[in-house]
């Protein structure tokens, strides 16, 4: 059992250490072996368990009794543990998430760092490691950005004063986004007029970026460009105003 445990850790180390992967594998985002390593580790430990029983001379009938006794214990107090273990096997076979996938769960995004027997480790954008039981990971609503090709559509809302030349604003914004190399040309950016009131007209800007990690910076850069365009062309953002009528002042 000790030898099987050490062997499973060695296999996991050599598979997860980047220095044992060649250059092409580092660049290929489709190269994922995390869940397969989990299955290999489980197989090694199970094989080591049976070899250990055979080494001490325990017959198969006794192994059946032990498994039955464990089943009774599992039924009383180990439901959560078994749920996490079974969920780990389901993740390994179905692969809803894999190692190095960029996911979003519970409003928090991160990269899957490892998938273990009981829990998985997710590296968040803040630099922390989120340890999540496999049961919670499997039962949660997970958004997997890697399966979708890492592209993301970004939305930006701009409110301009009522009476502004909307076609001019639309043309200026589309021309500025075409010049930005970080904004995808296919699908092309879209600007729609989403709402109109006595004080403002709302412009809904939609555009695509290559990777989700660039979305925040690209959106920030576009806001700077929009501010510069509005200043140069005397376009004003909407400001909430009120008209006050005085009776018998």
N, C-alpha and C positions, 0 to 999 in steps of 0.2 A: 504493500500500500504506500509506503514511503517512497519507493522507487517510482511508482506510477504518478504520485503527486509531483515529485521533482521533474519527471519527464514532461508532464503536462505544462508545468511552469516554464520549462526550457523551450518547448514548442511555442508557447504564447510569446516568450521574449523574442525569439528569433523572427517570429511573424510580425510583431508590432514594432520592432526596432527599425527606424528608417534606413540605417546604414546597410541593412541586408537586402534592400530593394535597389534595383538598378534605376538608371536615370529615366528610362521610358516609363517604368511603373509609377514613378513619382508624378509624372506629368499626366498620366492616364487617369482621369477621374473615375473611370468605370472599374478600376482595379480595386475590388473590395473583398477581403477574405476574413473579416472580423467574425461573422456568424459561422463560417466554416471552421474557424479555429475553435470556437466554442463547442461545436459538435465533435471535433477531434479530441479536445480535452476531456469531454464527457466519455467518449469511447475508451480513451486510455485509462481513466479512473475506473470505469466499470470492468474493463478487462483485468486491471490490477486487483479489483475486489474479488473476482472469481478465481484468479490465480492464488490469491491469499487464502481463500477458503480451501482450494485444492491442496495447498502446501501444508495446511494443518490437518488435513484429512477429514474435513467436514463433508458429509454426503449431501447430495442434492436435496434429499427430503428435509434435512435440517435447515438448509438454506430457504426452502419453502416456508417452514415454520417461522423462521426469523423474519422473512418478508411479511408474513401474515401478522406477526406481532407488531412490526413497524407500521403496518396498515392501521391497526387499532390505535396506536399512538398518534399517527397522523390524523386520524379522524377526530381525536379529542383536542389536540393542542397545536398542531402544526399546519393548520389550513393556510395561514398566510405564507409560510415558508414554501409549502408545496405549490401554492398558487404562483409565487414568484419563479420557482424552478420550472414549472410547466410553461409559464409565460416566456421564460428565456428560450425554451425549446421551440415554441411557436414563432418567436422572433427569428430564431436561427433558420427555421425552415421556410417561413413565408417571406422574410426579409422586408417588412414594412419600413424598417430603418436599418442602416448598416454603419459600420465604422467610417468616419470622415464625412458622413452626411450632414448637411446643414438643415436643422429642423427648428420648428417653432412650436412650443407647447406651453399652454397656460399663459400666453402673452409674452413669454420669454424665449428668445432665440439663442441658439448655440450649435456647436459641432459635437457629434457623437464621438467620444474619445475611446470608449471601450464598451463591450457588451459581455457581462460576466454571467455566472450561474444564477445569482440571486438579484443583482442590480446592474444598472448601466451607469456610466459616467458621461455627463454632458458638459463640455467646456463652454461657458457662457461668454458673451461679448465683454463682460466686465473683468474677465480673467479668473473667475472662480470656477470650481468644478462642482457641478450639481450631481449628486448621487441619487438616482431615482430607482426604486424597486421596479423590476420588470413587469409586475402586475399592474402598477400604476401607469407605466409607460404604454403598455398594450391597451389599457382601457381608456386612455386619454385621447382627446382629439388632437392628433399630431399633424402638423403641416410640414411635409418634406420638400424643401426647395430643391434639393439635389435631383430628385426624380423628375422635376419639371425643367431641368436644364439650367438652373440657377438664375434664370432671367426673372425680373420683377417689374411690374407696372407701378409707377409712382404717380400719386395724385397731388395736385397743388391747386388751391382755391385762391383766386384774386378778386377783390371787389373794387370796382372803379366807380367814379361818380356817374350819376344818371346824366345822360346827354353826351357822354364821351363817344367818339367815333369808334364803334366796336370793330368794324372791318379793319381799320388802321391798326388797332391794338392787336388783333388776331394775326395780321400779316407780319407785324414787327416781332411778335413772340415766336411765330413759326420759323421765321428767317433766323432768329437767334439760336433756336434749338437745332436747326439743320447744321449750323456751324460748330456745334458742340460734338466732338468725337465720342464722348462717353454716352451720348444718347443714341439709341439704336434708330436706324432709318427704316428698318422693317422688323416689327410693325412701326409705322410712322407715327409721330406725335399727333395728338388730337386735342383741339380746343373747342369746347362747347359752352354755350351761354345757359347757365343752369338756373338762374333766378333773377327777377327784376322787381324793383320796388321804387318808391318815390325818391329814394336816396342813393341807391346803388344798383349796379348790374354785376352779377357774379359770373366770373369766368372759371370754368372747370378745365384744368390742364392735365392731360394724361400723356405719359411717355414711358418708354421701356429702357431699362439699363441692363448691361450684360450680366452683372452679378449682384446679388442681394447686398453684399458688403459695401458696394459702391453707391447704393441708393441714397444714403444720407448725405454724402459729400456732393453728389451730383445735384441733388435738390437744393442744397445750400448755395452752390455755385449759380444755379439758375435764378435763385432769389436775388443774388447780387446783380446779375445781368438784367433782370426785370426792373430793379430799382434804377439802374443806370439808364435804361431805355425810357422809362417814365420821366426821368429828369430831363433828358435831352429833347423829348417830344412834348413836354408840358402836359403830361397825362397825370391826373391826380387820383389817388386812392380815395375811396369813399370814407367820409368822416360822419359819424352819427350827429345829427342836428335836430333841434326842436324849434318850432315857431311859437312864440308866446304872444298872445293877444291880451292887451290890457283894456278893461272896461271901466269907464269913469275914473281915469287916472287922477 
